[in-house]
Amino acid sequence: MKQKIWNSEFILLISANLLISITYYSLISTLPVYISEELHASKSIVGIVLASYIVASVLVRPFSGYALDHIGRKSIYLSALLLYALIFCGYAFALTILFLIILRFAHGFTWGITTIAGSTNVIDIIPLAKRGEGIGFYALSTTMGMAVGPVFGLFFLHHWGYFTMFFAGFFISLVGFICASCVKYPPYKPVVEDKNFSWSMLFEVQSILPSLNLTIIQITYGGLLSFIALFGHEIGIRNASGFFLIYALGIAISRILSGKEFDKRGPKYIMPLCISLLIIGFIVLSLIKNPFGFYGSAIILGFGNGVIFPTFQTMVNNLSIPTRRGAANSTLYTALDLGMGLGMIVMGFISQSTSITTAFLVSSCICGIGLIYFMLFSLGHYEKNKLI
């Protein structure tokens, strides 16, 4: 009998991830405005508030992976989802910067857990022969949230104000929690170890090489997110937000097409192609300073980036035994966050010292380094140690 991906459990988990992603990205586009206009904070304070979210998610990811392996999948996931939804109500009463920083830290804490727990749970139910395809579709739900979330947030903000927007986020997140609660999770027996806790338990050794590869590439993504709007303004693009819509479209198409290719042939061909697209996309973006180059690079970069994360995620899970999937996913997600954060800092420094154009050209070079790293280290490590 042919194994199917699209069963009720998979659909419910994808729905939960989509709804949570919509609320997450809705705050990314609206919260800076709220902090500056309603709380009258400076740009530096806005940066501190936003950074608290990333810091919390980075800190919690290794421990959440350990908890998923040693305590249980379902309980960790549902608890984090419920807390994530409830925290939205707190934004309506966050009238001081300190309270908002604490709130954002708590929200980042729950977001860090839900992303790893959701990924680990969905991998547990995807048939082994279709793991690449399944992870691609699951990652696509995050991409759809990235495209819809800002539109949702701005719509509620402009029509009904901040309070309504925050409570709408709570309601949508709660529906996501309900979807996840209806899933029939496969039985999982937590790891029982006689030895005492050690820091090495928080990370999966087999996942380190591909995770470092992801960190290198995500440096360029962090810079892209931070400076694409400013770059668009510099070259006379009035609607820079259109870049992300086209970018999301490229990601969506590539993720639909790439999963089956991975299941058939592995990462040997698809990953070099997609990293090469990133190299080309950044060159087009930096050198062709008109709408054609700006929006054309969006589809090229979207096609490339759409495959990068789900492919690495499939790789680290194929390198890990079931009882270490939580650690494997936490290692990868930690690498993701570190790369993005480092990219914001490095590309900010380059942009300030030279120009955003130079920063994007450097991004192309960094992607080249990521391609070389993949061919020399990640691919060989994967082919030698994969379990399926």
C-alpha positions as CSV (number, residue, x, y, z in Angstrom):
1,M,0.0,0.0,0.0
2,K,1.3,3.4,-1.0
3,Q,2.1,5.7,1.9
4,K,0.4,9.0,1.8
5,I,1.5,12.4,3.2
6,W,-1.9,14.1,3.1
7,N,-3.7,12.5,6.1
8,S,-5.7,14.3,8.8
9,E,-2.8,14.5,11.2
10,F,-0.5,16.1,8.6
11,I,-3.1,18.6,7.5
12,L,-3.9,19.6,11.1
13,L,-0.2,20.1,11.9
14,I,0.3,22.2,8.8
15,S,-2.8,24.3,9.6
16,A,-1.5,24.9,13.2
17,N,1.9,26.0,11.8
18,L,0.3,28.2,9.2
19,L,-1.8,30.0,11.8
20,I,1.0,30.5,14.2
21,S,3.3,31.8,11.4
22,I,0.7,34.3,10.4
23,T,0.5,35.8,13.8
24,Y,4.3,35.8,14.2
25,Y,4.9,37.7,11.0
26,S,2.0,40.0,11.6
27,L,3.9,41.4,14.6
28,I,7.2,41.7,12.7
29,S,5.5,44.3,10.4
30,T,3.4,46.2,13.0
31,L,5.2,46.0,16.4
32,P,8.0,48.5,15.5
33,V,5.3,51.0,14.6
34,Y,3.5,50.4,17.9
35,I,6.7,50.8,19.9
36,S,7.7,54.1,18.2
37,E,4.2,55.7,17.9
38,E,2.4,54.5,21.0
39,L,5.3,54.2,23.4
40,H,7.4,57.0,21.8
41,A,10.5,54.9,21.9
42,S,13.7,55.7,19.9
43,K,15.0,53.5,17.1
44,S,17.7,52.0,19.3
45,I,15.0,51.0,21.9
46,V,12.9,49.5,19.1
47,G,16.0,47.4,18.2
48,I,16.5,46.2,21.8
49,V,12.8,45.2,22.1
50,L,12.9,43.2,18.8
51,A,16.2,41.6,19.7
52,S,14.9,40.3,22.9
53,Y,12.6,37.9,20.9
54,I,15.6,36.5,19.0
55,V,17.7,36.1,22.1
56,A,15.0,34.2,23.8
57,S,14.4,31.8,20.9
58,V,18.1,31.1,20.5
59,L,18.6,30.4,24.3
60,V,15.6,28.0,24.5
61,R,16.0,26.0,21.3
62,P,18.7,23.5,22.6
63,F,16.8,22.9,25.8
64,S,13.5,22.4,24.0
65,G,15.1,19.8,21.8
66,Y,16.3,18.0,24.9
67,A,12.8,18.2,26.4
68,L,11.2,16.8,23.3
69,D,13.5,13.7,23.4
70,H,13.4,13.2,27.2
71,I,9.9,14.3,28.3
72,G,7.6,13.9,25.3
73,R,6.6,15.4,22.0
74,K,2.9,16.2,22.5
75,S,2.9,17.7,25.9
76,I,5.8,20.1,25.1
77,Y,4.2,21.2,21.8
78,L,0.7,21.9,23.1
79,S,1.9,23.6,26.3
80,A,4.1,26.0,24.3
81,L,1.3,26.7,21.7
82,L,-1.2,27.6,24.4
83,L,1.3,29.9,26.2
84,Y,2.2,31.5,22.8
85,A,-1.5,32.3,22.2
86,L,-2.1,33.7,25.7
87,I,0.9,36.0,25.6
88,F,-0.8,38.0,22.8
89,C,-3.3,39.3,25.3
90,G,-0.5,40.8,27.2
91,Y,0.5,43.2,24.4
92,A,-2.8,45.1,25.0
93,F,-1.5,46.0,28.5
94,A,2.2,46.5,27.7
95,L,2.3,50.3,28.4
96,T,6.0,50.4,29.3
97,I,9.2,49.5,27.4
98,L,10.4,47.2,30.2
99,F,7.1,45.2,30.3
100,L,7.2,44.9,26.5
101,I,10.8,43.6,26.6
102,I,9.8,41.0,29.1
103,L,6.7,40.1,27.0
104,R,8.7,39.8,23.8
105,F,11.3,37.6,25.6
106,A,8.5,35.3,26.8
107,H,7.0,35.2,23.3
108,G,10.3,34.4,21.8
109,F,10.7,31.7,24.4
110,T,7.5,30.0,23.3
111,W,8.1,30.6,19.6
112,G,11.5,28.8,19.9
113,I,9.8,25.8,21.4
114,T,6.8,25.6,19.1
115,T,8.9,25.7,15.9
116,I,11.1,22.8,16.9
117,A,8.3,20.8,18.5
118,G,6.0,21.3,15.5
119,S,8.8,20.2,13.1
120,T,9.7,17.2,15.2
121,N,6.1,16.1,15.5
122,V,5.4,16.4,11.8
123,I,8.6,14.4,10.9
124,D,7.4,11.6,13.2
125,I,4.2,11.2,11.1
126,I,5.7,11.7,7.6
127,P,6.5,8.4,5.8
128,L,10.3,7.8,5.5
129,A,10.1,7.5,1.7
130,K,8.5,10.9,1.4
131,R,10.3,12.8,4.1
132,G,11.8,15.4,1.8
133,E,8.4,16.1,0.2
134,G,6.6,16.3,3.5
135,I,9.1,18.7,5.1
136,G,8.9,20.8,2.0
137,F,5.1,21.2,2.3
138,Y,5.3,21.8,6.0
139,A,8.0,24.5,5.5
140,L,5.7,26.0,2.8
141,S,3.1,26.7,5.5
142,T,5.6,28.9,7.2
143,T,6.3,30.7,3.9
144,M,2.6,31.3,3.4
145,G,2.5,32.8,6.9
146,M,5.4,35.1,6.0
147,A,3.4,36.4,3.0
148,V,0.0,36.6,4.7
149,G,1.0,37.8,8.2
150,P,2.2,41.3,7.4
151,V,-1.0,41.9,5.3
152,F,-3.1,40.6,8.1
153,G,-1.4,42.7,10.8
154,L,-1.6,45.9,8.8
155,F,-5.2,45.3,7.8
156,F,-6.3,45.0,11.5
157,L,-4.1,47.8,12.5
158,H,-5.4,50.3,10.0
159,H,-9.1,49.4,10.4
160,W,-9.5,48.7,14.1
161,G,-6.3,49.6,15.9
162,Y,-3.6,47.9,18.0
163,F,-5.8,46.3,20.6
164,T,-8.0,44.6,18.1
165,M,-4.9,43.4,16.2
166,F,-3.4,41.9,19.4
167,F,-6.6,40.0,20.3
168,A,-7.0,38.8,16.7
169,G,-3.5,37.4,17.0
170,F,-4.6,35.6,20.2
171,F,-7.7,34.2,18.6
172,I,-5.9,32.9,15.5
173,S,-3.1,31.4,17.6
174,L,-5.8,29.7,19.8
175,V,-7.3,28.2,16.7
176,G,-3.8,26.9,15.8
177,F,-3.6,25.3,19.3
178,I,-7.0,23.7,18.8
179,C,-5.8,22.2,15.4
180,A,-2.7,20.8,17.1
181,S,-4.8,19.4,20.0
182,C,-6.9,17.4,17.5
183,V,-3.9,15.5,16.1
184,K,-3.6,11.8,17.0
185,Y,0.1,11.8,17.8
186,P,2.1,8.5,17.3
187,P,3.2,6.9,20.5
188,Y,6.6,8.1,21.7
189,K,8.6,6.6,24.5
190,P,11.0,9.3,26.0
191,V,14.7,8.6,26.2
192,V,15.7,7.1,29.6
193,E,19.4,7.5,30.4
194,D,21.3,6.5,33.4
195,K,24.0,9.0,33.1
196,N,23.7,12.6,34.4
197,F,22.8,15.5,32.3
198,S,25.6,17.0,30.1
199,W,25.6,19.9,27.7
200,S,26.4,17.6,24.8
201,M,22.9,16.2,25.1
202,L,21.4,19.5,23.9
203,F,22.9,19.1,20.5
204,E,23.0,16.3,17.9
205,V,26.6,15.7,16.9
206,Q,25.7,14.4,13.4
207,S,23.7,17.6,12.7
208,I,26.6,20.0,13.4
209,L,28.3,20.1,10.0
210,P,25.1,20.7,8.0
211,S,23.9,23.2,10.6
212,L,27.1,25.2,10.3
213,N,26.5,25.2,6.6
214,L,23.0,26.7,7.1
215,T,24.5,29.3,9.4
216,I,26.8,30.5,6.7
217,I,24.0,30.8,4.1
218,Q,21.6,32.4,6.6
219,I,24.0,35.3,7.2
220,T,22.9,36.5,3.8
221,Y,19.2,36.1,4.6
222,G,19.5,38.2,7.8
223,G,21.1,41.0,5.7
224,L,18.4,40.7,3.1
225,L,15.6,41.0,5.6
226,S,17.2,44.0,7.3
227,F,18.2,46.1,4.3
228,I,16.1,45.3,1.2
229,A,13.5,48.0,2.0
230,L,16.2,50.6,2.5
231,F,17.9,49.5,-0.7
232,G,14.6,49.7,-2.6
233,H,14.2,53.3,-1.4
234,E,17.7,54.2,-2.5
235,I,17.2,53.0,-6.0
236,G,13.7,54.6,-6.3
237,I,11.4,51.6,-5.8
238,R,8.3,52.9,-4.1
239,N,6.7,49.6,-3.2
240,A,9.5,47.6,-1.7
241,S,7.0,45.3,0.1
242,G,6.3,43.8,-3.3
243,F,9.8,42.2,-3.1
244,F,8.6,39.9,-0.3
245,L,5.5,38.9,-2.1
246,I,7.4,37.8,-5.2
247,Y,10.1,36.3,-2.9
248,A,7.5,34.3,-1.1
249,L,6.1,33.1,-4.4
250,G,9.5,31.9,-5.5
251,I,9.9,30.0,-2.2
252,A,6.4,28.4,-2.5
253,I,7.0,27.1,-6.0
254,S,10.5,25.8,-5.2
255,R,9.3,24.0,-2.1
256,I,6.4,22.3,-4.0
257,L,8.8,21.0,-6.7
258,S,11.9,20.2,-4.6
259,G,10.7,17.7,-2.0
260,K,10.1,14.8,-4.5
261,E,13.5,15.5,-6.1
262,F,15.2,15.2,-2.7
263,D,13.4,11.9,-2.0
264,K,14.6,10.5,-5.4
265,R,18.2,11.8,-5.5
266,G,19.1,13.3,-2.2
267,P,20.7,16.7,-1.8
268,K,23.6,16.1,-4.2
269,Y,22.1,18.0,-7.2
270,I,19.4,20.2,-5.8
271,M,21.4,21.9,-3.1
272,P,24.3,23.2,-5.4
273,L,21.7,24.4,-7.9
274,C,19.8,26.4,-5.3
275,I,22.9,27.9,-3.6
276,S,24.1,28.9,-7.1
277,L,20.7,30.7,-7.6
278,L,21.4,32.7,-4.4
279,I,24.8,33.7,-5.8
280,I,23.2,34.9,-9.0
281,G,20.3,36.5,-7.3
282,F,22.4,38.7,-5.0
283,I,24.5,39.8,-8.0
284,V,21.4,40.7,-10.0
285,L,20.0,42.6,-7.0
286,S,23.2,44.7,-6.4
287,L,24.1,45.5,-10.0
288,I,20.8,45.9,-11.9
289,K,19.4,48.9,-10.0
290,N,16.0,49.2,-11.5
291,P,12.6,47.5,-11.0
292,F,13.5,44.6,-13.3
293,G,16.6,43.8,-11.3
294,F,14.9,44.4,-7.9
295,Y,11.8,42.2,-8.5
296,G,13.7,39.7,-10.8
297,S,16.2,39.0,-8.0
298,A,13.3,38.4,-5.6
299,I,12.1,35.4,-7.6
300,I,15.6,34.1,-8.1
301,L,16.5,34.4,-4.4
302,G,13.1,33.0,-3.5
303,F,13.7,29.9,-5.6
304,G,17.1,29.4,-4.1
305,N,16.2,30.0,-0.4
306,G,13.0,28.0,-0.6
307,V,15.0,24.8,-0.8
308,I,17.8,25.5,1.5
309,F,16.2,25.1,4.9
310,P,13.8,22.1,4.3
311,T,16.7,20.3,2.5
312,F,19.0,20.8,5.5
313,Q,16.2,19.8,7.8
314,T,15.6,16.6,5.9
315,M,19.3,15.9,6.0
316,V,19.8,16.3,9.8
317,N,16.7,14.2,10.5
318,N,18.0,11.5,8.1
319,L,21.2,11.6,10.1
320,S,19.5,11.1,13.5
321,I,17.8,8.2,15.3
322,P,14.1,8.9,16.2
323,T,15.0,9.6,19.9
324,R,17.4,12.3,18.9
325,R,15.2,14.2,16.4
326,G,14.4,16.9,19.0
327,A,18.1,17.6,19.5
328,A,18.7,17.4,15.7
329,N,16.0,20.0,15.0
330,S,17.1,22.3,17.9
331,T,20.7,22.2,16.6
332,L,19.5,23.2,13.1
333,Y,17.1,26.0,14.3
334,T,19.8,27.4,16.6
335,A,22.1,27.6,13.6
336,L,19.3,29.3,11.7
337,D,18.8,32.0,14.3
338,L,22.5,32.6,14.8
339,G,23.0,33.0,11.0
340,M,20.2,35.5,10.7
341,G,21.4,37.5,13.8
342,L,25.0,37.5,12.6
343,G,23.8,38.6,9.2
344,M,22.0,41.6,10.5
345,I,25.1,42.7,12.4
346,V,27.7,42.0,9.7
347,M,25.6,43.4,6.8
348,G,24.7,46.4,8.9
349,F,28.4,47.1,9.5
350,I,29.3,46.7,5.8
351,S,26.3,48.9,4.7
352,Q,27.3,51.6,7.1
353,S,31.0,51.5,6.1
354,T,30.5,51.2,2.4
355,S,27.0,50.7,0.9
356,I,24.1,48.3,0.7
357,T,25.2,47.4,-2.8
358,T,28.5,46.2,-1.4
359,A,26.8,44.3,1.3
360,F,24.7,42.3,-1.2
361,L,27.8,41.6,-3.3
362,V,29.5,40.3,-0.2
363,S,26.4,38.2,0.4
364,S,26.9,36.6,-3.0
365,C,30.5,35.7,-2.0
366,I,29.3,34.3,1.3
367,C,26.8,32.0,-0.6
368,G,29.8,30.9,-2.7
369,I,31.6,29.9,0.5
370,G,28.5,28.1,1.6
371,L,28.5,26.2,-1.7
372,I,32.1,25.2,-1.3
373,Y,31.5,24.1,2.3
374,F,28.6,21.9,1.2
375,M,30.6,20.2,-1.5
376,L,33.6,19.6,0.7
377,F,32.0,18.8,4.0
378,S,28.2,18.6,4.3
379,L,27.5,16.3,1.4
380,G,30.2,13.8,2.2
381,H,29.2,13.7,5.8
382,Y,25.6,13.1,4.9
383,E,26.3,10.4,2.3
384,K,28.5,8.6,4.8
385,N,26.3,8.8,7.9
386,K,22.7,8.9,6.7
387,L,20.4,6.3,8.2
388,I,17.9,6.0,5.4
